[in-house]
Amino acid sequence: MLLVSDREARLVTLLTLWHAERFQTERERLITWTLKLVSRFADGPMRAHTSVARFLLPQVTSKLTLSDLRPDEMAELVEIVTAG
């Protein structure tokens, strides 16, 4: 995904999604390869950052209550609901 800032004309973010377990051992090589690929389009410094996404997947049960959720999971639910 290519994210372009509407506030800073030269700020662009390239977001790539990888299967974390499958590419864990090759992560550094893939970062280097991706930076090399997009470097010809950049006229300034480039940075790379990696992280692992975590998704909230509640257990399928009718007995799950809000008190079963951790504070960060509760905050994520609130974000999802308020985003519409």
LUMMARSE-716799 format. One record per residue (C-alpha): x, y, z; residue in one letter. Coordinates in steps of 0.2 Angstrom, whole numbers, padded with zeros to 4 digits, always signed. Example, Ala and Ser with C-alpha at 12.3 -4.5 7.8 and 13.67 -1.06 7.14 Angstrom:
+0062-0022+0039A;+0068-0005+0036S;
END
This chain:
+0000+0000+0000M;+0006+0017-0004L;+0001+0031+0008L;+0004+0049+0003V;+0003+0063+0016S;-0009+0077+0012D;+0001+0088+0024R;+0019+0085+0018E;+0021+0084+0000A;+0037+0074+0000R;+0031+0061+0014L;+0026+0044+0007V;+0025+0028+0016T;+0026+0011+0008L;+0017-0002+0018L;+0021-0020+0014T;+0012-0035+0021L;+0022-0052+0024W;+0017-0068+0032H;+0027-0066+0048A;+0032-0084+0052E;+0036-0088+0034R;+0048-0073+0031F;+0055-0071+0048Q;+0072-0079+0043T;+0073-0068+0027E;+0066-0052+0035R;+0083-0042+0033E;+0086-0048+0016R;+0068-0043+0011L;+0070-0026+0019I;+0086-0023+0009T;+0078-0029-0007W;+0063-0018-0005T;+0073-0002-0001L;+0084-0005-0016K;+0068-0007-0027L;+0060+0010-0021V;+0077+0019-0019S;+0076+0025-0038R;+0060+0034-0034F;+0066+0043-0018A;+0075+0060-0018D;+0079+0059+0000G;+0083+0048+0015P;+0073+0032+0017M;+0069+0022+0033R;+0063+0005+0036A;+0053-0002+0051H;+0046-0019+0054T;+0033-0025+0066S;+0021-0039+0068V;+0003-0036+0068A;-0008-0044+0081R;-0027-0046+0078F;-0040-0048+0091L;-0049-0065+0088L;-0060-0068+0103P;-0064-0086+0107Q;-0081-0092+0099V;-0092-0093+0115T;-0107-0085+0121S;-0099-0083+0138K;-0086-0070+0133L;-0089-0054+0142T;-0080-0037+0141L;-0072-0041+0158S;-0063-0055+0149D;-0053-0043+0138L;-0037-0035+0142R;-0036-0016+0142P;-0027-0015+0125D;-0040-0027+0117E;-0054-0016+0124M;-0046+0000+0117A;-0045-0009+0100E;-0063-0013+0101L;-0068+0005+0105V;-0057+0011+0090E;-0066-0002+0078I;-0083+0004+0084V;-0080+0022+0083T;-0072+0021+0066A;-0089+0015+0060G;
END
